[in-house]
Amino acid sequence: MFDIAIIAVGKMRDPAFRMAAEEYLRRLTPFAKVTVMEIEAVPFRAEGEKERAQRKEAERIRLHLEKARGKAAIFLLDERGGEYSSEEFARFLGNEKKEVIFVLGGALGFTKEMKKEFSSIALSRLTLPHELARVVLLEQVYRAAAILNGKTYHY
């Protein structure tokens, strides 16, 4: 059974994305303990406020990661991160002995410091809206669980 945490900057506002995420969380119940923590996004209006907003979101993320340091494998979701096929992702999750924490950044992404500190995984080389990225992540975790448990799930 997987132990997964998702830390996401921002809320699921779109009802369609929220429904899809809830469906994958429901499907994952027999295979994984998944917790989702939402961190409030920092608003910005002007170009000069972007760096401040990004740093404030990084501080909020770090507060949630403090307790997990050394006890969990932490991965930022970033389009420049390492890529996996679904089968490779399943093996990766199946071999991980610790809790796995996936972090979805805000609209501005992650600070350079965070990118240096933590490993990154790409869901795609394309930039995805954050709500869609969360659904894609949950779907891939579910697909990984299905693969590892010998279930047929279109792969």
Protein Blocks (a to p, Z undefined) as FASTA:
>chain_A
ZZdddddedidfblklmmmmmmmmmmmmmmoccddddddddddfbfklmmmmmmmmmmmm
mmmmmmmgojaccddddfkbccddfklmmmmmmmpmbdcddddddfkopafklmmmpccd
dfbfbdcdfklmmmmmmmmmmmmmmmmnopaehZZ
